[in-house]
Amino acid sequence: MLVLRIRQVEQINSTFETVIREVADELSETGSHLILEGVRPGVMATLEKTGTIDEIGRENVIPAGEALTEGLDLACSRAVELAGAHRSKS
């Protein structure tokens, strides 16, 4: 799993969005996952508009919470959930 914390990012451009897609695709090819954590509304809107959120998996995009670690806690829980799913397939 790769948890990318982007809490400080207010907007993303097409280059960043393309890199995110490529990373998610590469991780997926190896059975891994990208989890975006701390996603602000402007970033979420871009991910929705471009369809990137569906490529990453909506459940792997964690919105920024009010508490500093709220989103990180959710992202870690998601990573543990995904890791458990991979173990049960082995």
PDB file of N, CA, C and O in Angstrom:
ATOM      1  N   MET A   1       0.836  -1.170   0.000  1.00  0.00           N
ATOM      2  CA  MET A   1       0.000   0.000   0.000  1.00  0.00           C
ATOM      3  C   MET A   1       0.880   1.231   0.000  1.00  0.00           C
ATOM      4  O   MET A   1       1.961   1.258   0.588  1.00  0.00           O
ATOM      5  N   LEU A   2       0.388   2.234  -0.670  1.00  0.00           N
ATOM      6  CA  LEU A   2       1.030   3.542  -0.609  1.00  0.00           C
ATOM      7  C   LEU A   2      -0.030   4.535  -0.159  1.00  0.00           C
ATOM      8  O   LEU A   2      -1.017   4.762  -0.860  1.00  0.00           O
ATOM      9  N   VAL A   3       0.176   5.121   1.002  1.00  0.00           N
ATOM     10  CA  VAL A   3      -0.728   6.151   1.499  1.00  0.00           C
ATOM     11  C   VAL A   3      -0.056   7.488   1.211  1.00  0.00           C
ATOM     12  O   VAL A   3       1.015   7.785   1.739  1.00  0.00           O
ATOM     13  N   LEU A   4      -0.686   8.272   0.385  1.00  0.00           N
ATOM     14  CA  LEU A   4      -0.161   9.585   0.013  1.00  0.00           C
ATOM     15  C   LEU A   4      -0.991  10.642   0.721  1.00  0.00           C
ATOM     16  O   LEU A   4      -2.175  10.817   0.435  1.00  0.00           O
ATOM     17  N   ARG A   5      -0.360  11.335   1.636  1.00  0.00           N
ATOM     18  CA  ARG A   5      -1.056  12.360   2.426  1.00  0.00           C
ATOM     19  C   ARG A   5      -0.939  13.698   1.704  1.00  0.00           C
ATOM     20  O   ARG A   5       0.159  14.236   1.560  1.00  0.00           O
ATOM     21  N   ILE A   6      -2.058  14.229   1.256  1.00  0.00           N
ATOM     22  CA  ILE A   6      -2.044  15.477   0.485  1.00  0.00           C
ATOM     23  C   ILE A   6      -2.900  16.548   1.148  1.00  0.00           C
ATOM     24  O   ILE A   6      -3.508  17.380   0.475  1.00  0.00           O
ATOM     25  N   ARG A   7      -2.935  16.515   2.439  1.00  0.00           N
ATOM     26  CA  ARG A   7      -3.779  17.415   3.227  1.00  0.00           C
ATOM     27  C   ARG A   7      -3.547  18.892   2.921  1.00  0.00           C
ATOM     28  O   ARG A   7      -4.488  19.684   2.980  1.00  0.00           O
ATOM     29  N   GLN A   8      -2.336  19.271   2.601  1.00  0.00           N
ATOM     30  CA  GLN A   8      -2.000  20.675   2.358  1.00  0.00           C
ATOM     31  C   GLN A   8      -2.290  21.125   0.917  1.00  0.00           C
ATOM     32  O   GLN A   8      -2.150  22.305   0.595  1.00  0.00           O
ATOM     33  N   VAL A   9      -2.685  20.199   0.068  1.00  0.00           N
ATOM     34  CA  VAL A   9      -2.917  20.499  -1.346  1.00  0.00           C
ATOM     35  C   VAL A   9      -4.361  20.964  -1.547  1.00  0.00           C
ATOM     36  O   VAL A   9      -5.305  20.227  -1.264  1.00  0.00           O
ATOM     37  N   GLU A  10      -4.518  22.195  -2.038  1.00  0.00           N
ATOM     38  CA  GLU A  10      -5.857  22.758  -2.251  1.00  0.00           C
ATOM     39  C   GLU A  10      -6.417  22.431  -3.641  1.00  0.00           C
ATOM     40  O   GLU A  10      -7.618  22.208  -3.795  1.00  0.00           O
ATOM     41  N   GLN A  11      -5.541  22.405  -4.648  1.00  0.00           N
ATOM     42  CA  GLN A  11      -5.928  22.139  -6.036  1.00  0.00           C
ATOM     43  C   GLN A  11      -4.835  21.296  -6.679  1.00  0.00           C
ATOM     44  O   GLN A  11      -3.681  21.339  -6.255  1.00  0.00           O
ATOM     45  N   ILE A  12      -5.198  20.534  -7.698  1.00  0.00           N
ATOM     46  CA  ILE A  12      -4.184  19.810  -8.463  1.00  0.00           C
ATOM     47  C   ILE A  12      -4.314  20.181  -9.930  1.00  0.00           C
ATOM     48  O   ILE A  12      -5.396  20.515 -10.414  1.00  0.00           O
ATOM     49  N   ASN A  13      -3.187  20.116 -10.624  1.00  0.00           N
ATOM     50  CA  ASN A  13      -3.219  20.379 -12.067  1.00  0.00           C
ATOM     51  C   ASN A  13      -3.213  19.050 -12.817  1.00  0.00           C
ATOM     52  O   ASN A  13      -3.148  17.982 -12.208  1.00  0.00           O
ATOM     53  N   SER A  14      -3.280  19.129 -14.133  1.00  0.00           N
ATOM     54  CA  SER A  14      -3.387  17.908 -14.940  1.00  0.00           C
ATOM     55  C   SER A  14      -2.137  17.043 -14.830  1.00  0.00           C
ATOM     56  O   SER A  14      -2.227  15.820 -14.927  1.00  0.00           O
ATOM     57  N   THR A  15      -0.983  17.652 -14.630  1.00  0.00           N
ATOM     58  CA  THR A  15       0.251  16.874 -14.496  1.00  0.00           C
ATOM     59  C   THR A  15       0.203  16.021 -13.235  1.00  0.00           C
ATOM     60  O   THR A  15       0.512  14.830 -13.280  1.00  0.00           O
ATOM     61  N   PHE A  16      -0.180  16.617 -12.120  1.00  0.00           N
ATOM     62  CA  PHE A  16      -0.279  15.877 -10.864  1.00  0.00           C
ATOM     63  C   PHE A  16      -1.330  14.783 -10.973  1.00  0.00           C
ATOM     64  O   PHE A  16      -1.122  13.664 -10.505  1.00  0.00           O
ATOM     65  N   GLU A  17      -2.440  15.104 -11.580  1.00  0.00           N
ATOM     66  CA  GLU A  17      -3.526  14.137 -11.745  1.00  0.00           C
ATOM     67  C   GLU A  17      -3.056  12.953 -12.597  1.00  0.00           C
ATOM     68  O   GLU A  17      -3.394  11.807 -12.301  1.00  0.00           O
ATOM     69  N   THR A  18      -2.284  13.222 -13.645  1.00  0.00           N
ATOM     70  CA  THR A  18      -1.747  12.163 -14.499  1.00  0.00           C
ATOM     71  C   THR A  18      -0.778  11.276 -13.725  1.00  0.00           C
ATOM     72  O   THR A  18      -0.804  10.053 -13.864  1.00  0.00           O
ATOM     73  N   VAL A  19       0.069  11.889 -12.916  1.00  0.00           N
ATOM     74  CA  VAL A  19       1.019  11.123 -12.108  1.00  0.00           C
ATOM     75  C   VAL A  19       0.269  10.216 -11.133  1.00  0.00           C
ATOM     76  O   VAL A  19       0.639   9.056 -10.949  1.00  0.00           O
ATOM     77  N   ILE A  20      -0.780  10.743 -10.513  1.00  0.00           N
ATOM     78  CA  ILE A  20      -1.585   9.950  -9.581  1.00  0.00           C
ATOM     79  C   ILE A  20      -2.171   8.730 -10.293  1.00  0.00           C
ATOM     80  O   ILE A  20      -2.144   7.621  -9.760  1.00  0.00           O
ATOM     81  N   ARG A  21      -2.698   8.941 -11.495  1.00  0.00           N
ATOM     82  CA  ARG A  21      -3.252   7.817 -12.271  1.00  0.00           C
ATOM     83  C   ARG A  21      -2.185   6.770 -12.563  1.00  0.00           C
ATOM     84  O   ARG A  21      -2.418   5.572 -12.405  1.00  0.00           O
ATOM     85  N   GLU A  22      -1.015   7.233 -12.990  1.00  0.00           N
ATOM     86  CA  GLU A  22       0.071   6.311 -13.337  1.00  0.00           C
ATOM     87  C   GLU A  22       0.531   5.514 -12.122  1.00  0.00           C
ATOM     88  O   GLU A  22       0.748   4.306 -12.213  1.00  0.00           O
ATOM     89  N   VAL A  23       0.678   6.185 -10.994  1.00  0.00           N
ATOM     90  CA  VAL A  23       1.085   5.496  -9.767  1.00  0.00           C
ATOM     91  C   VAL A  23       0.041   4.458  -9.377  1.00  0.00           C
ATOM     92  O   VAL A  23       0.383   3.325  -9.040  1.00  0.00           O
ATOM     93  N   ALA A  24      -1.227   4.842  -9.423  1.00  0.00           N
ATOM     94  CA  ALA A  24      -2.303   3.910  -9.069  1.00  0.00           C
ATOM     95  C   ALA A  24      -2.298   2.696 -10.000  1.00  0.00           C
ATOM     96  O   ALA A  24      -2.475   1.564  -9.551  1.00  0.00           O
ATOM     97  N   ASP A  25      -2.095   2.934 -11.289  1.00  0.00           N
ATOM     98  CA  ASP A  25      -2.048   1.831 -12.261  1.00  0.00           C
ATOM     99  C   ASP A  25      -0.868   0.899 -11.997  1.00  0.00           C
ATOM    100  O   ASP A  25      -1.021  -0.322 -12.014  1.00  0.00           O
ATOM    101  N   GLU A  26       0.309   1.477 -11.754  1.00  0.00           N
ATOM    102  CA  GLU A  26       1.498   0.664 -11.494  1.00  0.00           C
ATOM    103  C   GLU A  26       1.334  -0.164 -10.223  1.00  0.00           C
ATOM    104  O   GLU A  26       1.699  -1.339 -10.191  1.00  0.00           O
ATOM    105  N   LEU A  27       0.792   0.442  -9.190  1.00  0.00           N
ATOM    106  CA  LEU A  27       0.566  -0.292  -7.947  1.00  0.00           C
ATOM    107  C   LEU A  27      -0.445  -1.410  -8.157  1.00  0.00           C
ATOM    108  O   LEU A  27      -0.275  -2.516  -7.644  1.00  0.00           O
ATOM    109  N   SER A  28      -1.489  -1.121  -8.907  1.00  0.00           N
ATOM    110  CA  SER A  28      -2.527  -2.112  -9.179  1.00  0.00           C
ATOM    111  C   SER A  28      -1.960  -3.328  -9.911  1.00  0.00           C
ATOM    112  O   SER A  28      -2.360  -4.461  -9.645  1.00  0.00           O
ATOM    113  N   GLU A  29      -1.030  -3.087 -10.828  1.00  0.00           N
ATOM    114  CA  GLU A  29      -0.409  -4.180 -11.583  1.00  0.00           C
ATOM    115  C   GLU A  29       0.348  -5.148 -10.676  1.00  0.00           C
ATOM    116  O   GLU A  29       0.502  -6.322 -11.014  1.00  0.00           O
ATOM    117  N   THR A  30       0.813  -4.673  -9.543  1.00  0.00           N
ATOM    118  CA  THR A  30       1.563  -5.522  -8.616  1.00  0.00           C
ATOM    119  C   THR A  30       0.694  -5.987  -7.449  1.00  0.00           C
ATOM    120  O   THR A  30       1.198  -6.581  -6.496  1.00  0.00           O
ATOM    121  N   GLY A  31      -0.608  -5.719  -7.522  1.00  0.00           N
ATOM    122  CA  GLY A  31      -1.515  -6.130  -6.462  1.00  0.00           C
ATOM    123  C   GLY A  31      -1.533  -5.189  -5.272  1.00  0.00           C
ATOM    124  O   GLY A  31      -2.040  -5.535  -4.205  1.00  0.00           O
ATOM    125  N   SER A  32      -0.979  -3.999  -5.455  1.00  0.00           N
ATOM    126  CA  SER A  32      -0.953  -3.005  -4.386  1.00  0.00           C
ATOM    127  C   SER A  32      -1.976  -1.918  -4.661  1.00  0.00           C
ATOM    128  O   SER A  32      -2.650  -1.929  -5.691  1.00  0.00           O
ATOM    129  N   HIS A  33      -2.086  -0.983  -3.733  1.00  0.00           N
ATOM    130  CA  HIS A  33      -3.097   0.058  -3.852  1.00  0.00           C
ATOM    131  C   HIS A  33      -2.536   1.417  -3.463  1.00  0.00           C
ATOM    132  O   HIS A  33      -1.638   1.519  -2.627  1.00  0.00           O
ATOM    133  N   LEU A  34      -3.074   2.445  -4.077  1.00  0.00           N
ATOM    134  CA  LEU A  34      -2.798   3.825  -3.698  1.00  0.00           C
ATOM    135  C   LEU A  34      -3.974   4.310  -2.869  1.00  0.00           C
ATOM    136  O   LEU A  34      -5.133   4.135  -3.248  1.00  0.00           O
ATOM    137  N   ILE A  35      -3.664   4.920  -1.737  1.00  0.00           N
ATOM    138  CA  ILE A  35      -4.680   5.537  -0.899  1.00  0.00           C
ATOM    139  C   ILE A  35      -4.322   7.006  -0.780  1.00  0.00           C
ATOM    140  O   ILE A  35      -3.246   7.352  -0.291  1.00  0.00           O
ATOM    141  N   LEU A  36      -5.219   7.868  -1.225  1.00  0.00           N
ATOM    142  CA  LEU A  36      -5.020   9.310  -1.071  1.00  0.00           C
ATOM    143  C   LEU A  36      -5.706   9.738   0.212  1.00  0.00           C
ATOM    144  O   LEU A  36      -6.884   9.450   0.421  1.00  0.00           O
ATOM    145  N   GLU A  37      -4.975  10.420   1.061  1.00  0.00           N
ATOM    146  CA  GLU A  37      -5.516  10.838   2.354  1.00  0.00           C
ATOM    147  C   GLU A  37      -5.438  12.350   2.484  1.00  0.00           C
ATOM    148  O   GLU A  37      -4.487  12.978   2.020  1.00  0.00           O
ATOM    149  N   GLY A  38      -6.449  12.925   3.123  1.00  0.00           N
ATOM    150  CA  GLY A  38      -6.467  14.362   3.354  1.00  0.00           C
ATOM    151  C   GLY A  38      -6.897  15.143   2.126  1.00  0.00           C
ATOM    152  O   GLY A  38      -6.434  16.260   1.896  1.00  0.00           O
ATOM    153  N   VAL A  39      -7.778  14.555   1.346  1.00  0.00           N
ATOM    154  CA  VAL A  39      -8.193  15.167   0.074  1.00  0.00           C
ATOM    155  C   VAL A  39      -9.157  16.317   0.346  1.00  0.00           C
ATOM    156  O   VAL A  39     -10.223  16.130   0.933  1.00  0.00           O
ATOM    157  N   ARG A  40      -8.767  17.487  -0.085  1.00  0.00           N
ATOM    158  CA  ARG A  40      -9.568  18.707   0.090  1.00  0.00           C
ATOM    159  C   ARG A  40     -10.633  18.794  -1.009  1.00  0.00           C
ATOM    160  O   ARG A  40     -10.517  18.124  -2.036  1.00  0.00           O
ATOM    161  N   PRO A  41     -11.658  19.608  -0.801  1.00  0.00           N
ATOM    162  CA  PRO A  41     -12.754  19.704  -1.778  1.00  0.00           C
ATOM    163  C   PRO A  41     -12.314  20.037  -3.208  1.00  0.00           C
ATOM    164  O   PRO A  41     -12.846  19.463  -4.158  1.00  0.00           O
ATOM    165  N   GLY A  42     -11.362  20.944  -3.379  1.00  0.00           N
ATOM    166  CA  GLY A  42     -10.912  21.293  -4.734  1.00  0.00           C
ATOM    167  C   GLY A  42     -10.254  20.122  -5.441  1.00  0.00           C
ATOM    168  O   GLY A  42     -10.455  19.920  -6.638  1.00  0.00           O
ATOM    169  N   VAL A  43      -9.476  19.355  -4.707  1.00  0.00           N
ATOM    170  CA  VAL A  43      -8.822  18.169  -5.264  1.00  0.00           C
ATOM    171  C   VAL A  43      -9.867  17.103  -5.561  1.00  0.00           C
ATOM    172  O   VAL A  43      -9.826  16.456  -6.607  1.00  0.00           O
ATOM    173  N   MET A  44     -10.804  16.924  -4.634  1.00  0.00           N
ATOM    174  CA  MET A  44     -11.870  15.943  -4.834  1.00  0.00           C
ATOM    175  C   MET A  44     -12.664  16.256  -6.098  1.00  0.00           C
ATOM    176  O   MET A  44     -13.007  15.353  -6.860  1.00  0.00           O
ATOM    177  N   ALA A  45     -12.955  17.535  -6.318  1.00  0.00           N
ATOM    178  CA  ALA A  45     -13.707  17.939  -7.513  1.00  0.00           C
ATOM    179  C   ALA A  45     -12.956  17.564  -8.785  1.00  0.00           C
ATOM    180  O   ALA A  45     -13.560  17.090  -9.747  1.00  0.00           O
ATOM    181  N   THR A  46     -11.655  17.771  -8.795  1.00  0.00           N
ATOM    182  CA  THR A  46     -10.850  17.418  -9.972  1.00  0.00           C
ATOM    183  C   THR A  46     -10.824  15.908 -10.172  1.00  0.00           C
ATOM    184  O   THR A  46     -10.955  15.427 -11.298  1.00  0.00           O
ATOM    185  N   LEU A  47     -10.656  15.163  -9.091  1.00  0.00           N
ATOM    186  CA  LEU A  47     -10.643  13.700  -9.202  1.00  0.00           C
ATOM    187  C   LEU A  47     -11.972  13.187  -9.730  1.00  0.00           C
ATOM    188  O   LEU A  47     -12.007  12.244 -10.520  1.00  0.00           O
ATOM    189  N   GLU A  48     -13.063  13.801  -9.297  1.00  0.00           N
ATOM    190  CA  GLU A  48     -14.403  13.425  -9.779  1.00  0.00           C
ATOM    191  C   GLU A  48     -14.554  13.762 -11.262  1.00  0.00           C
ATOM    192  O   GLU A  48     -14.983  12.932 -12.063  1.00  0.00           O
ATOM    193  N   LYS A  49     -14.196  14.984 -11.603  1.00  0.00           N
ATOM    194  CA  LYS A  49     -14.376  15.481 -12.975  1.00  0.00           C
ATOM    195  C   LYS A  49     -13.596  14.652 -13.990  1.00  0.00           C
ATOM    196  O   LYS A  49     -14.088  14.394 -15.089  1.00  0.00           O
ATOM    197  N   THR A  50     -12.390  14.235 -13.631  1.00  0.00           N
ATOM    198  CA  THR A  50     -11.528  13.510 -14.561  1.00  0.00           C
ATOM    199  C   THR A  50     -11.741  12.000 -14.530  1.00  0.00           C
ATOM    200  O   THR A  50     -11.222  11.284 -15.386  1.00  0.00           O
ATOM    201  N   GLY A  51     -12.497  11.514 -13.555  1.00  0.00           N
ATOM    202  CA  GLY A  51     -12.713  10.076 -13.433  1.00  0.00           C
ATOM    203  C   GLY A  51     -11.593   9.353 -12.705  1.00  0.00           C
ATOM    204  O   GLY A  51     -11.633   8.132 -12.552  1.00  0.00           O
ATOM    205  N   THR A  52     -10.605  10.095 -12.261  1.00  0.00           N
ATOM    206  CA  THR A  52      -9.473   9.488 -11.561  1.00  0.00           C
ATOM    207  C   THR A  52      -9.912   8.818 -10.270  1.00  0.00           C
ATOM    208  O   THR A  52      -9.332   7.812  -9.863  1.00  0.00           O
ATOM    209  N   ILE A  53     -10.932   9.368  -9.622  1.00  0.00           N
ATOM    210  CA  ILE A  53     -11.408   8.792  -8.363  1.00  0.00           C
ATOM    211  C   ILE A  53     -11.892   7.355  -8.565  1.00  0.00           C
ATOM    212  O   ILE A  53     -11.739   6.524  -7.670  1.00  0.00           O
ATOM    213  N   ASP A  54     -12.463   7.060  -9.713  1.00  0.00           N
ATOM    214  CA  ASP A  54     -12.926   5.702  -9.985  1.00  0.00           C
ATOM    215  C   ASP A  54     -11.761   4.769 -10.302  1.00  0.00           C
ATOM    216  O   ASP A  54     -11.816   3.579  -9.993  1.00  0.00           O
ATOM    217  N   GLU A  55     -10.717   5.300 -10.912  1.00  0.00           N
ATOM    218  CA  GLU A  55      -9.535   4.489 -11.187  1.00  0.00           C
ATOM    219  C   GLU A  55      -8.799   4.131  -9.901  1.00  0.00           C
ATOM    220  O   GLU A  55      -8.318   3.008  -9.747  1.00  0.00           O
ATOM    221  N   ILE A  56      -8.713   5.083  -8.981  1.00  0.00           N
ATOM    222  CA  ILE A  56      -8.056   4.837  -7.699  1.00  0.00           C
ATOM    223  C   ILE A  56      -8.948   3.948  -6.842  1.00  0.00           C
ATOM    224  O   ILE A  56      -8.468   3.083  -6.110  1.00  0.00           O
ATOM    225  N   GLY A  57     -10.249   4.176  -6.946  1.00  0.00           N
ATOM    226  CA  GLY A  57     -11.228   3.502  -6.102  1.00  0.00           C
ATOM    227  C   GLY A  57     -11.734   4.497  -5.080  1.00  0.00           C
ATOM    228  O   GLY A  57     -10.966   4.986  -4.251  1.00  0.00           O
ATOM    229  N   ARG A  58     -13.002   4.796  -5.131  1.00  0.00           N
ATOM    230  CA  ARG A  58     -13.581   5.796  -4.222  1.00  0.00           C
ATOM    231  C   ARG A  58     -13.276   5.488  -2.761  1.00  0.00           C
ATOM    232  O   ARG A  58     -13.073   6.395  -1.954  1.00  0.00           O
ATOM    233  N   GLU A  59     -13.246   4.212  -2.434  1.00  0.00           N
ATOM    234  CA  GLU A  59     -12.974   3.817  -1.059  1.00  0.00           C
ATOM    235  C   GLU A  59     -11.523   4.074  -0.654  1.00  0.00           C
ATOM    236  O   GLU A  59     -11.179   3.985   0.524  1.00  0.00           O
ATOM    237  N   ASN A  60     -10.673   4.391  -1.635  1.00  0.00           N
ATOM    238  CA  ASN A  60      -9.258   4.673  -1.381  1.00  0.00           C
ATOM    239  C   ASN A  60      -8.942   6.165  -1.417  1.00  0.00           C
ATOM    240  O   ASN A  60      -7.775   6.556  -1.396  1.00  0.00           O
ATOM    241  N   VAL A  61      -9.962   6.983  -1.470  1.00  0.00           N
ATOM    242  CA  VAL A  61      -9.793   8.437  -1.443  1.00  0.00           C
ATOM    243  C   VAL A  61     -10.457   8.938  -0.163  1.00  0.00           C
ATOM    244  O   VAL A  61     -11.682   8.935  -0.041  1.00  0.00           O
ATOM    245  N   ILE A  62      -9.637   9.365   0.778  1.00  0.00           N
ATOM    246  CA  ILE A  62     -10.103   9.755   2.100  1.00  0.00           C
ATOM    247  C   ILE A  62     -10.113  11.278   2.211  1.00  0.00           C
ATOM    248  O   ILE A  62      -9.056  11.903   2.127  1.00  0.00           O
ATOM    249  N   PRO A  63     -11.272  11.878   2.398  1.00  0.00           N
ATOM    250  CA  PRO A  63     -11.345  13.345   2.521  1.00  0.00           C
ATOM    251  C   PRO A  63     -10.591  13.848   3.755  1.00  0.00           C
ATOM    252  O   PRO A  63     -10.408  13.123   4.732  1.00  0.00           O
ATOM    253  N   ALA A  64     -10.169  15.089   3.681  1.00  0.00           N
ATOM    254  CA  ALA A  64      -9.539  15.734   4.838  1.00  0.00           C
ATOM    255  C   ALA A  64     -10.587  15.886   5.927  1.00  0.00           C
ATOM    256  O   ALA A  64     -11.703  16.335   5.666  1.00  0.00           O
ATOM    257  N   GLY A  65     -10.230  15.513   7.133  1.00  0.00           N
ATOM    258  CA  GLY A  65     -11.129  15.673   8.269  1.00  0.00           C
ATOM    259  C   GLY A  65     -10.775  16.933   9.033  1.00  0.00           C
ATOM    260  O   GLY A  65      -9.749  17.561   8.774  1.00  0.00           O
ATOM    261  N   GLU A  66     -11.618  17.294   9.963  1.00  0.00           N
ATOM    262  CA  GLU A  66     -11.340  18.475  10.779  1.00  0.00           C
ATOM    263  C   GLU A  66     -10.154  18.242  11.702  1.00  0.00           C
ATOM    264  O   GLU A  66      -9.310  19.122  11.869  1.00  0.00           O
ATOM    265  N   ALA A  67     -10.088  17.061  12.299  1.00  0.00           N
ATOM    266  CA  ALA A  67      -8.961  16.734  13.173  1.00  0.00           C
ATOM    267  C   ALA A  67      -7.753  16.385  12.305  1.00  0.00           C
ATOM    268  O   ALA A  67      -7.900  15.796  11.235  1.00  0.00           O
ATOM    269  N   LEU A  68      -6.577  16.748  12.765  1.00  0.00           N
ATOM    270  CA  LEU A  68      -5.352  16.566  11.993  1.00  0.00           C
ATOM    271  C   LEU A  68      -5.116  15.122  11.578  1.00  0.00           C
ATOM    272  O   LEU A  68      -4.658  14.871  10.463  1.00  0.00           O
ATOM    273  N   THR A  69      -5.417  14.175  12.444  1.00  0.00           N
ATOM    274  CA  THR A  69      -5.124  12.778  12.131  1.00  0.00           C
ATOM    275  C   THR A  69      -6.350  11.960  11.728  1.00  0.00           C
ATOM    276  O   THR A  69      -6.235  10.758  11.491  1.00  0.00           O
ATOM    277  N   GLU A  70      -7.499  12.582  11.650  1.00  0.00           N
ATOM    278  CA  GLU A  70      -8.737  11.857  11.335  1.00  0.00           C
ATOM    279  C   GLU A  70      -8.633  11.088  10.016  1.00  0.00           C
ATOM    280  O   GLU A  70      -8.915   9.890   9.969  1.00  0.00           O
ATOM    281  N   GLY A  71      -8.236  11.767   8.965  1.00  0.00           N
ATOM    282  CA  GLY A  71      -8.105  11.117   7.662  1.00  0.00           C
ATOM    283  C   GLY A  71      -7.010  10.076   7.649  1.00  0.00           C
ATOM    284  O   GLY A  71      -7.151   9.030   7.015  1.00  0.00           O
ATOM    285  N   LEU A  72      -5.918  10.352   8.345  1.00  0.00           N
ATOM    286  CA  LEU A  72      -4.815   9.403   8.407  1.00  0.00           C
ATOM    287  C   LEU A  72      -5.247   8.121   9.115  1.00  0.00           C
ATOM    288  O   LEU A  72      -4.881   7.024   8.694  1.00  0.00           O
ATOM    289  N   ASP A  73      -6.017   8.256  10.176  1.00  0.00           N
ATOM    290  CA  ASP A  73      -6.544   7.075  10.871  1.00  0.00           C
ATOM    291  C   ASP A  73      -7.413   6.238   9.929  1.00  0.00           C
ATOM    292  O   ASP A  73      -7.308   5.011   9.908  1.00  0.00           O
ATOM    293  N   LEU A  74      -8.264   6.897   9.158  1.00  0.00           N
ATOM    294  CA  LEU A  74      -9.122   6.190   8.201  1.00  0.00           C
ATOM    295  C   LEU A  74      -8.292   5.528   7.103  1.00  0.00           C
ATOM    296  O   LEU A  74      -8.579   4.401   6.700  1.00  0.00           O
ATOM    297  N   ALA A  75      -7.264   6.228   6.618  1.00  0.00           N
ATOM    298  CA  ALA A  75      -6.407   5.676   5.566  1.00  0.00           C
ATOM    299  C   ALA A  75      -5.656   4.442   6.069  1.00  0.00           C
ATOM    300  O   ALA A  75      -5.528   3.454   5.345  1.00  0.00           O
ATOM    301  N   CYS A  76      -5.167   4.498   7.293  1.00  0.00           N
ATOM    302  CA  CYS A  76      -4.469   3.345   7.874  1.00  0.00           C
ATOM    303  C   CYS A  76      -5.419   2.166   8.044  1.00  0.00           C
ATOM    304  O   CYS A  76      -5.042   1.021   7.793  1.00  0.00           O
ATOM    305  N   SER A  77      -6.631   2.438   8.464  1.00  0.00           N
ATOM    306  CA  SER A  77      -7.635   1.372   8.597  1.00  0.00           C
ATOM    307  C   SER A  77      -7.924   0.738   7.242  1.00  0.00           C
ATOM    308  O   SER A  77      -8.063  -0.481   7.134  1.00  0.00           O
ATOM    309  N   ARG A  78      -8.014   1.566   6.216  1.00  0.00           N
ATOM    310  CA  ARG A  78      -8.264   1.056   4.860  1.00  0.00           C
ATOM    311  C   ARG A  78      -7.093   0.197   4.395  1.00  0.00           C
ATOM    312  O   ARG A  78      -7.303  -0.855   3.791  1.00  0.00           O
ATOM    313  N   ALA A  79      -5.872   0.627   4.667  1.00  0.00           N
ATOM    314  CA  ALA A  79      -4.686  -0.138   4.270  1.00  0.00           C
ATOM    315  C   ALA A  79      -4.675  -1.499   4.960  1.00  0.00           C
ATOM    316  O   ALA A  79      -4.360  -2.511   4.333  1.00  0.00           O
ATOM    317  N   VAL A  80      -5.014  -1.528   6.232  1.00  0.00           N
ATOM    318  CA  VAL A  80      -5.071  -2.795   6.973  1.00  0.00           C
ATOM    319  C   VAL A  80      -6.157  -3.692   6.377  1.00  0.00           C
ATOM    320  O   VAL A  80      -5.960  -4.898   6.227  1.00  0.00           O
ATOM    321  N   GLU A  81      -7.293  -3.103   6.043  1.00  0.00           N
ATOM    322  CA  GLU A  81      -8.394  -3.855   5.422  1.00  0.00           C
ATOM    323  C   GLU A  81      -7.941  -4.478   4.099  1.00  0.00           C
ATOM    324  O   GLU A  81      -8.200  -5.654   3.841  1.00  0.00           O
ATOM    325  N   LEU A  82      -7.266  -3.686   3.266  1.00  0.00           N
ATOM    326  CA  LEU A  82      -6.786  -4.183   1.973  1.00  0.00           C
ATOM    327  C   LEU A  82      -5.725  -5.269   2.150  1.00  0.00           C
ATOM    328  O   LEU A  82      -5.720  -6.260   1.421  1.00  0.00           O
ATOM    329  N   ALA A  83      -4.830  -5.081   3.116  1.00  0.00           N
ATOM    330  CA  ALA A  83      -3.791  -6.067   3.380  1.00  0.00           C
ATOM    331  C   ALA A  83      -4.412  -7.390   3.824  1.00  0.00           C
ATOM    332  O   ALA A  83      -3.957  -8.461   3.421  1.00  0.00           O
ATOM    333  N   GLY A  84      -5.440  -7.314   4.643  1.00  0.00           N
ATOM    334  CA  GLY A  84      -6.132  -8.515   5.084  1.00  0.00           C
ATOM    335  C   GLY A  84      -6.805  -9.243   3.931  1.00  0.00           C
ATOM    336  O   GLY A  84      -6.817 -10.473   3.889  1.00  0.00           O
ATOM    337  N   ALA A  85      -7.359  -8.489   3.002  1.00  0.00           N
ATOM    338  CA  ALA A  85      -7.999  -9.087   1.834  1.00  0.00           C
ATOM    339  C   ALA A  85      -6.977  -9.814   0.971  1.00  0.00           C
ATOM    340  O   ALA A  85      -7.268 -10.871   0.412  1.00  0.00           O
ATOM    341  N   HIS A  86      -5.787  -9.249   0.866  1.00  0.00           N
ATOM    342  CA  HIS A  86      -4.727  -9.890   0.076  1.00  0.00           C
ATOM    343  C   HIS A  86      -4.234 -11.169   0.750  1.00  0.00           C
ATOM    344  O   HIS A  86      -3.937 -12.155   0.076  1.00  0.00           O
ATOM    345  N   ARG A  87      -4.148 -11.151   2.075  1.00  0.00           N
ATOM    346  CA  ARG A  87      -3.698 -12.355   2.798  1.00  0.00           C
ATOM    347  C   ARG A  87      -4.689 -13.485   2.644  1.00  0.00           C
ATOM    348  O   ARG A  87      -4.295 -14.642   2.501  1.00  0.00           O
ATOM    349  N   SER A  88      -5.970 -13.165   2.671  1.00  0.00           N
ATOM    350  CA  SER A  88      -6.981 -14.224   2.580  1.00  0.00           C
ATOM    351  C   SER A  88      -7.036 -14.846   1.187  1.00  0.00           C
ATOM    352  O   SER A  88      -7.520 -15.967   1.029  1.00  0.00           O
ATOM    353  N   LYS A  89      -6.544 -14.126   0.174  1.00  0.00           N
ATOM    354  CA  LYS A  89      -6.506 -14.669  -1.195  1.00  0.00           C
ATOM    355  C   LYS A  89      -5.329 -15.611  -1.397  1.00  0.00           C
ATOM    356  O   LYS A  89      -5.352 -16.454  -2.293  1.00  0.00           O
ATOM    357  N   SER A  90      -4.301 -15.471  -0.568  1.00  0.00           N
ATOM    358  CA  SER A  90      -3.087 -16.282  -0.725  1.00  0.00           C
ATOM    359  C   SER A  90      -3.305 -17.710  -0.300  1.00  0.00           C
ATOM    360  O   SER A  90      -2.382 -18.522  -0.370  1.00  0.00           O
TER     361      SER A  90
END
